[in-house]
Amino acid sequence: MILMQVNHIEKYFGADLILSNIKLEVHSQDRIAIVGRNGAGKSTLLKIMAGDMSYDGGEILQPRDTTLGYLAQNTGLESSLTIWEEMESVFSHLKKMEKTIREIELKMGDPDLIQDETAYQQLLADYDQKQEEFKRMGGFEYEADIKSILTGLKFHNVNTPINTLSGGQKTRLALGKLLLSKPDILILDEPTNHLDIGTLDWLEQYLQGYQGAVVIVSHDRYFLDKTVNVVYEISFQTSKKYNGNYSDYLVQKAEDYEQNVKQYEKQQSEVKKLEEFIQKNIVRASTTKRAQSRRKKLEKMELMDKPMLENQSAKFSFDINRQSGNDVLKINDVSFRYPSTDDDIFQHVNLMIHRGDRIGLVGPNGIGKSTLLKTIIGSLKPSHGSIQHGTNVQIGYYDQEQTNLSNDKTVLHELWDEYPSKPEKEIRTVLGNFLFSGDDVLKPVPSLSGGEKARLVLAKLMLQKANFLIMDEPTNHLDLDSKEVLESALADFPGTILFVSHDRYFINRIATTIVEMSKTGTQVYLGDYDYYLSKKQEEKEIQELNALENKPQEVQEDKHQFFQDKAQKRELRKIQRRIDELEKQIQEIEEKMEANEQDMIKPEFLNDHEKLQELTKENEHLSSQLEEFLEEWTELQEELTTD
């Protein structure tokens, strides 16, 4: 069922065209990501779809009874109510209905009414009807829904007044309230802001099971891969649809670009030959007619524009002045508390870092990860324990709050004042690599966007040539392309890295060791983020097993069942992974066969028997593969259903 159609939408800001010919469809159960460079108009499109912004051309069609829910970036609830009261307000219609039902129950106990059989039967019928409607609308579940959402978003004290919460907590609460309203179309602009990794996992699972459609703008690639099945790219003010998650989109986009380049080059070659023939033969009597025929063909030809990639990415790499010793950092039983408080922010932190390590520091919000980084660089002093730096260690620090930028300088002088011996041309070249060109370098630092400030901090860090990079949320504010460039630069970095990030895709690509912080200390996992998740799952299963072993004898028989259940679940997960792989392969084969069939009917191939034979042979091979995959898919589905 189509819930919304966006047809040829145009939007101007003054004389600037932001969106043009935007076409998009939202079907029930769709999970849509809208992607594109910063400034492409993604958030503008969401506002238009949500009805929060007007548009200058086109139309938006949707069924009259379709409900919409929209969460803008960094939207925070402002209320004098408690958390529970605010969440309960979503269900005011159910509470009103519940009150009416209770009033009817009181009337049903009225002895005078019982004497009037007709009136009493009417009251009973009214009561049954309202009870049924109350049940159908979720009247018996809404309190459980509130508890589930608040637990998932890590709100445990539901009696806390909202006006005492932080900005990030108010944003999370706004998300929770929107999820409780369960609209047909859920429109989310950067919903992962202010969420820690545990909450992100919960939100992914919630959205996967959501009954309506979801439209998302997010820079979190791991989140997009887990949640979406359709991607619309906004590029050059227009939209293009790709089926699959974010990783699928990247593959398809690269393939499309390569194919378009080949088609463009082929057409340009044909145009050049036609022009050369016309120029040589138009004046010859014997070949004039042939030249005129080719001229007509050239005039009728629909010339392709040269394929271009809109997204411009920063270009940089990190180098070092000199190599550090083998031992880079030793943290021994470190704790920290602020002088004005009695409670430790963190305690019993132990960590040994060697040259070349890439360590991702993870843990829930508020556990003290950023504070630990500040104690390592010396801006804060631990209340207990010791921190030792190794020989020749030079630290480069990326501060997520960007406090090392000056408010009274331009972009150019922010760098040049720290490296005055370098010529201006060299400083401008560095800034150009970070997308500051022309008059951009004369912008005052306070006027920069979050993404521009992030790139400026990275430029300063690059020039520092430190051998130990300590980075606090380095991907915040960066667009997807800039994140990929940063990842490549860090992957090639010859030094040591310690970083904090909520970007799980980034963690997975950079970290070779995960250090988890908790209230009781640190736990080291020698692997990437996926390895860390698998080990956490193993630990959870061991805890469940130990819990069974500690129970009385009468429940020990559950232990054998526990092992059976775990083995079965592992097997089912293995089957489901293979099914997912097969579905992806089947889709790729079907798309390739369809593309080949389209090529077969193209005018330029109709007389090319070798090409037609090649395409036919390829489709026969693909068809055979498809049949094998479909047979395996059917068998696995039956096995999954039987289990």
Secondary structure, 3 states (H helix, E strand, C coil): CEEEEEEEEEEEECCEEEEEEEEEEEECCCEEEEECCCCCCHHHHHHHHHCCCCCCEEEEECCCCCCEEEECCCCCCCCCCEHHHHHHHHHHHHHHHHHHHHHHHHHHCCHHHHHCHHHHHHHHHHHHHHHHHHHHCCCCCHHHHHHHHHHHCCCCCCCCEHHHCCHHHHHHHHHHHHHHHCCCEEEEECCCCCCCHHHHHHHHHHHHCCCCEEEEECCCHHHHHHHCCEEEEEECCEEEEEECCHHHHHHHHHHHHHHHHHHHHHHHHHHHHHHHHHHHHCCCCCCHHHHHHHHHHHHHCCCCCCCCCCCCCCCCCCCCCCCCCCEEEEEEEEEECCCCCCCCCEEEEEEEEECCCEEEEECCCCCCHHHHHHHHHCCCCCCEEEEEECCCCCEEEECCCCCCCCCCCEHHHHHHCCCCCCCHHHHHHHHHHCCCCHHHHHCEHHHCCHHHHHHHHHHHHHHHCCCEEEEECCCCCCCHHHHHHHHHHHHCCCCEEEEECCCHHHHHHHCCEEEEEECCEEEEECCCHHHHHHHHHHHHHHHHHHHHHCCCHHHCHHHHHHHHHHHHHHHHHHHHHHHHHHHHHHHHHHHHHHHHHHHHCCHHHCCCHHHHHHHHHHHHHHHHHHHHHHHHHHHHHHHHHHC
